[in-house]
């Protein structure tokens, strides 16, 4: 039977595009890939008429350019079970993944009869689907499209929130110290992790569930780029009661990796989510970007060169040594 990898992204272009880029890597190794589209009442693309033509157009382009990548739209869950729109948006998103589990299970069971399902790759936000893949004894891998530094940070934040009732927001700009990472101002954490509440715990429990139950974690980075963070994850894999599954650095692409491989200078200009943390990692740890708050100043940390020239030099030095 045909070797197949099933991929299950969170809905939204920011999750679908990195998953499809990873799918292209699998087809280079003679796997076929089925991207299963979780049903969302708001924006999920469909294989028929859609409320979001942009996402439908993306699905059509990928299907045409890469015949070994196909898409399957899950049917919607019962309307009576849908999350209350008045709830926190993040809680609604996580609930929606759980509500799609019966439809996902039906698809995986049916497809296992006609194909050799070698692995199921789950978006980190889709950890609730592990209930299905573990039950069916399918090899399951979490896909983390940010870097290893982010994964270390979220992993340790989950332990902090589990052990205390601390509201990080109350600490203002006090630095947060995590293993092998530069100090992170607390104000740079994602907004959803600032307050110890249901949303924060649901989100962090999602990461914990993935680390507890997945057979491995695929991280969109190069090991030589984030050697310290990768080492932390690998070291913690051997600590009793502190499970981290094997971590695989796949180097498949986000915007940071695109800029590095193209050899261009970067200005870290964070807008939302974990981007403020990424700015700290890129500027302070990797020395591959200038901060959007004026880090590209003449002579700033680059021996008198202009900021852009210094950053390009750092990038070339990293790539030649990788």
DOGUVO-446273 format. One record per residue (C-alpha): residue number from 0; residue in one letter; x, y, z. Coordinates in nm, 3 decimals, decimal comma. Example, Ala and Ser with C-alpha at 12.3 -4.5 7.8 and 13.67 -1.06 7.14 Angstrom:
2
R seq type      xx      yy      zz
R   0    a   1,230  -0,450   0,780
R   1    s   1,367  -0,106   0,714
***
This chain:
322
R seq type      xx      yy      zz
R   0    x   0,000   0,000   0,000
R   1    x   0,103   0,361  -0,058
R   2    x   0,306   0,521   0,222
R   3    x   0,106   0,816   0,352
R   4    x   0,159   1,092   0,605
R   5    x  -0,152   1,258   0,746
R   6    x  -0,109   1,624   0,843
R   7    x  -0,352   1,807   1,070
R   8    x  -0,300   2,185   1,090
R   9    x  -0,490   2,436   1,296
R  10    x  -0,716   2,641   1,070
R  11    x  -0,581   2,971   0,945
R  12    x  -0,315   3,054   0,687
R  13    x  -0,047   3,104   0,952
R  14    x  -0,080   2,735   1,042
R  15    x  -0,175   2,588   0,705
R  16    x   0,114   2,732   0,503
R  17    x   0,398   2,598   0,726
R  18    x   0,229   2,257   0,735
R  19    x   0,210   2,248   0,355
R  20    x   0,577   2,346   0,333
R  21    x   0,656   2,049   0,555
R  22    x   0,438   1,830   0,330
R  23    x   0,663   1,921   0,036
R  24    x   0,956   1,777   0,229
R  25    x   0,773   1,447   0,281
R  26    x   0,687   1,407  -0,087
R  27    x   1,057   1,442  -0,172
R  28    x   1,100   1,116   0,021
R  29    x   0,829   0,933  -0,174
R  30    x   0,544   0,976   0,072
R  31    x   0,202   1,092  -0,030
R  32    x   0,050   1,350   0,203
R  33    x  -0,309   1,419   0,299
R  34    x  -0,372   1,750   0,472
R  35    x  -0,684   1,714   0,685
R  36    x  -0,869   2,043   0,721
R  37    x  -1,036   2,086   1,056
R  38    x  -1,384   2,229   1,021
R  39    x  -1,429   2,577   1,157
R  40    x  -1,755   2,766   1,141
R  41    x  -1,570   3,086   1,054
R  42    x  -1,276   3,051   0,816
R  43    x  -1,180   2,695   0,726
R  44    x  -1,146   2,636   0,352
R  45    x  -1,362   2,368   0,198
R  46    x  -1,351   2,158  -0,116
R  47    x  -1,681   2,311  -0,223
R  48    x  -1,824   2,664  -0,189
R  49    x  -1,640   2,854   0,079
R  50    x  -1,671   3,162   0,295
R  51    x  -1,299   3,224   0,243
R  52    x  -1,194   3,228  -0,125
R  53    x  -0,834   3,312  -0,033
R  54    x  -0,787   2,984   0,150
R  55    x  -0,969   2,791  -0,121
R  56    x  -0,738   2,944  -0,383
R  57    x  -0,435   2,835  -0,179
R  58    x  -0,564   2,477  -0,157
R  59    x  -0,626   2,473  -0,533
R  60    x  -0,277   2,604  -0,615
R  61    x  -0,105   2,347  -0,394
R  62    x  -0,316   2,060  -0,529
R  63    x  -0,234   2,159  -0,888
R  64    x   0,140   2,211  -0,830
R  65    x   0,190   1,905  -0,608
R  66    x  -0,036   1,612  -0,704
R  67    x   0,105   1,403  -0,418
R  68    x  -0,045   1,648  -0,169
R  69    x  -0,421   1,617  -0,131
R  70    x  -0,670   1,776   0,105
R  71    x  -0,960   1,632   0,299
R  72    x  -1,223   1,853   0,460
R  73    x  -1,372   1,711   0,779
R  74    x  -1,751   1,740   0,806
R  75    x  -1,871   1,989   1,066
R  76    x  -1,950   1,881   1,422
R  77    x  -2,313   1,910   1,535
R  78    x  -2,423   2,271   1,568
R  79    x  -2,541   2,206   1,922
R  80    x  -2,184   2,123   2,028
R  81    x  -2,007   2,425   1,880
R  82    x  -1,827   2,658   2,126
R  83    x  -2,009   2,963   2,250
R  84    x  -1,890   3,259   2,035
R  85    x  -1,892   3,469   2,350
R  86    x  -1,613   3,257   2,501
R  87    x  -1,247   3,353   2,480
R  88    x  -1,132   3,310   2,115
R  89    x  -0,838   3,089   2,211
R  90    x  -1,059   2,863   2,422
R  91    x  -1,303   2,840   2,129
R  92    x  -1,023   2,736   1,893
R  93    x  -0,901   2,461   2,126
R  94    x  -1,257   2,341   2,192
R  95    x  -1,320   2,328   1,819
R  96    x  -1,024   2,091   1,770
R  97    x  -1,162   1,858   2,036
R  98    x  -1,511   1,867   1,881
R  99    x  -1,366   1,752   1,548
R 100    x  -1,215   1,436   1,702
R 101    x  -1,501   1,200   1,604
R 102    x  -1,480   1,313   1,241
R 103    x  -1,100   1,280   1,243
R 104    x  -1,123   0,931   1,390
R 105    x  -1,370   0,821   1,121
R 106    x  -1,139   0,949   0,848
R 107    x  -0,824   0,786   0,992
R 108    x  -0,993   0,449   1,039
R 109    x  -1,132   0,454   0,685
R 110    x  -0,805   0,566   0,526
R 111    x  -0,598   0,309   0,716
R 112    x  -0,779   0,037   0,517
R 113    x  -0,660   0,173   0,181
R 114    x  -0,320   0,322   0,265
R 115    x  -0,022   0,263   0,490
R 116    x  -0,052   0,555   0,731
R 117    x   0,308   0,591   0,848
R 118    x   0,259   0,896   1,068
R 119    x   0,019   1,167   1,173
R 120    x   0,171   1,515   1,207
R 121    x  -0,028   1,742   1,436
R 122    x  -0,014   2,117   1,471
R 123    x   0,085   2,198   1,830
R 124    x  -0,256   2,359   1,878
R 125    x  -0,420   2,028   1,779
R 126    x  -0,291   1,829   2,077
R 127    x  -0,649   1,721   2,159
R 128    x  -0,633   1,499   1,849
R 129    x  -0,377   1,281   2,029
R 130    x  -0,675   1,115   2,198
R 131    x  -0,760   0,975   1,854
R 132    x  -0,413   0,889   1,723
R 133    x  -0,303   0,722   2,047
R 134    x  -0,622   0,514   2,053
R 135    x  -0,559   0,404   1,693
R 136    x  -0,190   0,340   1,768
R 137    x  -0,072   0,566   1,490
R 138    x   0,276   0,723   1,521
R 139    x   0,208   1,086   1,613
R 140    x   0,440   1,385   1,582
R 141    x   0,389   1,741   1,695
R 142    x   0,486   2,013   1,449
R 143    x   0,613   2,338   1,602
R 144    x   0,655   2,598   1,329
R 145    x   0,837   2,845   1,554
R 146    x   1,192   2,784   1,674
R 147    x   1,345   2,571   1,948
R 148    x   1,388   2,873   2,178
R 149    x   1,013   2,930   2,174
R 150    x   0,951   2,564   2,251
R 151    x   1,186   2,578   2,552
R 152    x   1,015   2,894   2,674
R 153    x   0,661   2,757   2,642
R 154    x   0,762   2,426   2,801
R 155    x   0,903   2,599   3,108
R 156    x   0,621   2,850   3,127
R 157    x   0,379   2,560   3,149
R 158    x   0,568   2,434   3,453
R 159    x   0,568   2,782   3,611
R 160    x   0,194   2,824   3,566
R 161    x   0,128   2,471   3,693
R 162    x   0,324   2,537   4,012
R 163    x   0,203   2,888   4,095
R 164    x  -0,087   3,127   4,054
R 165    x   0,146   3,401   3,940
R 166    x   0,018   3,664   3,698
R 167    x   0,319   3,740   3,480
R 168    x   0,157   4,071   3,382
R 169    x   0,203   4,196   3,740
R 170    x   0,582   4,168   3,700
R 171    x   0,579   4,433   3,426
R 172    x   0,925   4,434   3,259
R 173    x   1,105   4,220   3,515
R 174    x   1,317   3,966   3,323
R 175    x   1,218   3,603   3,297
R 176    x   1,515   3,364   3,321
R 177    x   1,480   3,030   3,143
R 178    x   1,748   2,763   3,074
R 179    x   2,005   2,866   2,810
R 180    x   1,791   3,161   2,691
R 181    x   1,865   3,532   2,725
R 182    x   1,654   3,719   2,983
R 183    x   1,306   3,780   2,841
R 184    x   1,116   4,088   2,962
R 185    x   0,783   3,964   3,093
R 186    x   0,607   4,219   2,874
R 187    x   0,742   4,030   2,572
R 188    x   0,541   3,715   2,642
R 189    x   0,233   3,649   2,428
R 190    x  -0,073   3,824   2,567
R 191    x  -0,248   3,490   2,613
R 192    x   0,018   3,389   2,868
R 193    x   0,025   3,707   3,075
R 194    x  -0,252   3,619   3,321
R 195    x  -0,304   3,299   3,515
R 196    x  -0,651   3,212   3,393
R 197    x  -0,843   2,946   3,202
R 198    x  -0,710   3,059   2,863
R 199    x  -0,346   3,049   2,973
R 200    x  -0,381   2,709   3,136
R 201    x  -0,567   2,560   2,838
R 202    x  -0,299   2,686   2,600
R 203    x  -0,006   2,566   2,809
R 204    x  -0,174   2,234   2,888
R 205    x  -0,193   2,190   2,512
R 206    x   0,188   2,206   2,495
R 207    x   0,222   1,971   2,792
R 208    x  -0,013   1,717   2,634
R 209    x   0,187   1,720   2,312
R 210    x   0,517   1,670   2,496
R 211    x   0,367   1,394   2,712
R 212    x   0,202   1,189   2,438
R 213    x   0,368   1,255   2,100
R 214    x   0,627   1,017   1,960
R 215    x   0,844   1,309   1,850
R 216    x   0,851   1,683   1,789
R 217    x   0,936   1,844   1,454
R 218    x   1,074   2,196   1,497
R 219    x   1,120   2,441   1,214
R 220    x   1,482   2,530   1,281
R 221    x   1,842   2,420   1,221
R 222    x   2,019   2,256   1,513
R 223    x   2,329   2,469   1,454
R 224    x   2,118   2,785   1,467
R 225    x   1,959   2,707   1,806
R 226    x   2,213   2,466   1,951
R 227    x   2,161   2,573   2,313
R 228    x   1,783   2,544   2,307
R 229    x   1,799   2,213   2,121
R 230    x   2,042   2,082   2,382
R 231    x   1,804   2,181   2,662
R 232    x   1,523   1,983   2,501
R 233    x   1,746   1,682   2,440
R 234    x   1,883   1,689   2,797
R 235    x   1,535   1,710   2,947
R 236    x   1,428   1,406   2,744
R 237    x   1,629   1,191   2,986
R 238    x   1,501   1,342   3,312
R 239    x   1,258   1,109   3,498
R 240    x   0,911   1,256   3,531
R 241    x   1,000   1,535   3,289
R 242    x   0,919   1,385   2,952
R 243    x   1,025   1,547   2,628
R 244    x   1,005   1,320   2,321
R 245    x   1,280   1,316   2,057
R 246    x   1,316   1,655   1,889
R 247    x   1,393   1,674   1,517
R 248    x   1,515   2,001   1,367
R 249    x   1,376   1,998   1,016
R 250    x   1,482   2,345   0,898
R 251    x   1,163   2,382   0,678
R 252    x   1,062   2,720   0,620
R 253    x   0,932   3,022   0,859
R 254    x   1,024   3,393   0,780
R 255    x   1,338   3,386   0,992
R 256    x   1,479   3,083   0,811
R 257    x   1,388   3,237   0,478
R 258    x   1,587   3,549   0,558
R 259    x   1,885   3,352   0,689
R 260    x   1,911   3,123   0,388
R 261    x   1,875   3,423   0,155
R 262    x   2,158   3,603   0,333
R 263    x   1,968   3,926   0,398
R 264    x   1,969   4,150   0,702
R 265    x   1,673   4,135   0,938
R 266    x   1,496   4,392   1,150
R 267    x   1,297   4,220   1,424
R 268    x   0,975   4,421   1,436
R 269    x   0,732   4,222   1,654
R 270    x   0,359   4,264   1,606
R 271    x   0,176   3,987   1,794
R 272    x   0,185   3,637   1,949
R 273    x   0,540   3,516   2,028
R 274    x   0,710   3,766   1,795
R 275    x   0,834   3,982   2,085
R 276    x   1,010   3,678   2,229
R 277    x   1,155   3,598   1,888
R 278    x   1,300   3,948   1,873
R 279    x   1,495   3,879   2,195
R 280    x   1,625   3,548   2,057
R 281    x   1,727   3,693   1,720
R 282    x   1,890   4,008   1,857
R 283    x   2,041   3,895   2,186
R 284    x   2,111   3,524   2,136
R 285    x   2,167   3,458   1,764
R 286    x   2,295   3,809   1,675
R 287    x   2,116   3,783   1,341
R 288    x   1,883   4,084   1,360
R 289    x   1,853   4,438   1,475
R 290    x   1,561   4,536   1,696
R 291    x   1,279   4,746   1,558
R 292    x   1,344   4,990   1,843
R 293    x   1,668   5,120   1,695
R 294    x   1,897   4,816   1,699
R 295    x   2,031   4,906   1,352
R 296    x   2,240   5,197   1,471
R 297    x   2,581   5,289   1,333
R 298    x   2,845   5,090   1,518
R 299    x   2,589   4,906   1,734
R 300    x   2,760   4,578   1,822
R 301    x   2,929   4,529   1,485
R 302    x   3,271   4,691   1,513
R 303    x   3,171   5,020   1,349
R 304    x   3,001   4,878   1,039
R 305    x   2,655   4,989   0,952
R 306    x   2,384   4,773   1,111
R 307    x   2,286   4,605   0,784
R 308    x   2,643   4,514   0,690
R 309    x   2,709   4,372   1,037
R 310    x   2,397   4,158   1,031
R 311    x   2,476   4,022   0,685
R 312    x   2,830   3,942   0,801
R 313    x   2,692   3,755   1,103
R 314    x   2,454   3,563   0,878
R 315    x   2,726   3,464   0,630
R 316    x   2,953   3,357   0,917
R 317    x   2,676   3,136   1,061
R 318    x   2,593   2,975   0,727
R 319    x   2,958   2,904   0,644
R 320    x   3,011   2,744   0,984
R 321    x   2,690   2,539   0,974
***
